[in-house]
Amino acid sequence: MIPLGLSEVALLVGARSRLEGTVTGEVRVDSRLVQPGDLFVALPGERVDGHDHVQAAAAAGAVAALVTREVPSDVPLLVVPDALSALQDLAAAVFGRDQPLTVGVTGSSGKTSTKDLLGQVLGAFGDTLFPEGSFNNELGLPLTALRRTAATRYAALEYSARGVGHIAFLCGIVQPDVAVVLNVGSAHLGEFGSKAAIAQAKGELVEAARQLAVLNADDPLVLGMASRTEQPVITFGSGADADVRGEGLEIDADGRARFSLVAPQGSADVALTVVGEHQASNALAVATALLGTVTDDVERVAALLSAATPLSRWRMEVAERSDGVTVVNDAYNANPDSMRAALKTLAVMSRAKTRRTWAVLGPMAELGEDSRQAHMDLGRFLVRLDPTALVVVGKEAGGIYAGAVLEGSWGGESVHVDDADEALALLRAGVRPGDVVLVKASRSAGLEKVAAALLEEDTP
């Protein structure tokens, strides 16, 4: 964070106090993470109230605490009506001063993977701020924004939404210079009600763009957002009508994409280390956002994309045991689009090395009244990819099993179990050396534990 005197912090958040001292560290909402020089923000949580931990934050070295009521404290208190709102105001003020070039990313799927690629590539051109994981909501975005320093030249940020107006609100905290929209899918369909509403929400990022909008030409709903900005629009995709294209796409035996990056500035080959065919589109989005804004060097961008590595956990995270069993942990989140992308990658890994494959799938959350049909459609789709075995986990995911059976998968090829423990027992009994196991579900299912357990049992 850029160092700020406490009196200035008080002024920015409306605390109306004149205090001695300076925030030289970070802004924290977890007292266990506080270090000397930090500012602690007391927020109410689902199980705990940050106000109960102000003294712990003070003991750890916090210089002050942002609170909504007076509490016993050995450090100055900045009392405000709403601590979260004050945190957001502080972030907007600090980040907006001589704002670094900021690339904002949104979409129904792929935001975090794209942000990770973007942050790594931008980092080669100057000091770059980008969060670990998915700090993309009304709390995560301002906390990330407050991590900027005087040296920060670039920022790669995610913008998420659970409804119309959410991204517009986030853009009021950090307005992106470059807005990147990846796709409009079925994620959170139950909360939005329709894909049209999802497109309306995602397009709020385009409306906020200060310099440029980068849109996926392969997605009609995304392409339709071009009319929502007066800024220049550049498109990416696989078709000839895209401004920046990926040509000659191939997926290798390990599920990694190779393609030729073709842009107005030139062309160069890309060979990604991240896993999944969908990562090619993510990489194209990154290249499109940078070419013409940060650099015109296509070969350098291609080389940096090829060198970028997976950063965020449980997103097509691949690990191999000493007996050759490969575990693909994609259990952070799931929706119909990301499920299909993961299953297509599993199919490629199977065919390339003639390996047995296991699809261990849990429920896709927040799909609303179409949830049952979406799960059944996925089951039908999966059978056409011909995995060796399907293990469906949990009652909510039962439609996947039903769809697979209706498509002709029976005789033990498809199994429906109650929970993760039962799935793990089945895998322990059936997995052979050299098999590939994909584990995927919405985060609430907790299937990452299955992947972790399989890897912990590695015996050289």
Phi, psi and omega in degrees: 000149173290126182304136180224136173292149182297327178296322178290320176301315180301319179296317183292328182261000178077029181275344176056050179228148172250113187233151174271149177118165183222137172278112181251351183252226183250172172261126185237145173246359178241114184298336180289342181260356185295139175232164181306133179095355183279160170254125180262132178249120183271107180247145173286137179243182181293326183241337183227160177245125182303335180296335178285353185238015179297317180295323177296320178295320178298317180296331180278353176116006177300142181271342179192168178228136176266117189225169176252357177205158178291133176220159175303131184202143175265005177232160179300146178251134172255102187267125182226161178294325185219111185293321180294315178298321178295320177300317179295319178297318179297317180297316181298319182291315183290316183289327185286348178283113182049056187305131173293158177301118188245124176254116179259140184236133171220171182156164179289331178211154176091002184300311185291317179298319179293317178300321179295316176299313183299315180298320180292318181291314178300326182300337179284345182256350179163171181303123188235133176263122170206143188278158168278140178070211189247067176274078193230015183242197187293344174258313184295319182297310179295325177298320177294314181302325181286352177277354180296152177236179178295338182274349185294122179257330183225157175220138175240112189233149175260149176231118180249167181210143172248001179184170178296136179100342183292314181292322176301320177297315180297324178292340173288341176271309176227112179272121184287144170284315179242125179255124180245122176246121186274313187190165171236109183240208185257003179300134179063025181300328179295329180277324182277323180098330180199160177292332177297321178292323177298316178298320178300317181291314182295326181291348176298331176293321178297318180298332183271350185303134181268338184229320193202145172244133180244116189236147179280111181289344179278351181243108184303324180291327176286315180300327180293349179283352183302329182283356185264012178217151173263357179279162176301148179239132175236137183250156174228156179165191183260347183270165183293341182277352179282143178292320176240125189238155168250115183247149177066040183297130175226149177243125184278182186295340179261010177082019182257141186272143171231139179197168176262124177275115183244119183224166177302335181276351181142195181218156179196156181274142178239133175230100187284149173262341176286152190261137174122135178300325182296340180292339177296317178294320177299317180295322177298321178298318179297312181300319182295322180293329186268323184291124181092345177249312181257324183203160171249005185274094183296319182297322179292317178299317179298318180294320180292321175297320180293331182272345184294144184242162175296138181241315185273139187288151170065028174236096185047046180277115187254130176220147182239131177282166181294340178270007177090357176290125179256127179249122178254105183265103179237043190266013181287320182200166181202139170213170184306322182289314182290328175298313180297320180297317180294319181291325175296321177295318177300320180296319179296317180297329179289311185292324186294327184236014180049054183252149173289143183231144177240127173254109180255105191238135175250191186288154171258118187274164170061037178260358175070209186292345178270007187301311182301315181293321179297321178292320178294318178300321179295320178299318177296316180300316183299318183299325180293340177273350171060055171291159179294319182211147175241128176241110180264130188244121173097150181300319184296338181265006186304331179299329177298313179297315180298317179296321179294318180294318179297332180276354175113014179264106179213190180070031177094350178295324179242133182227141177245119181243164187282322188208180184295325180296319179292323177297317181296318178299319179296318179294317179302325182280333189249337184289135180246160176305133179095349180291158174245127182241116174263129177242118183211138177187172171293154187304325184297340181285337177068028183286351175301337179293327177295313179299316181297318181296319177300320181285327180292338180274008180299125179237103181303000000 
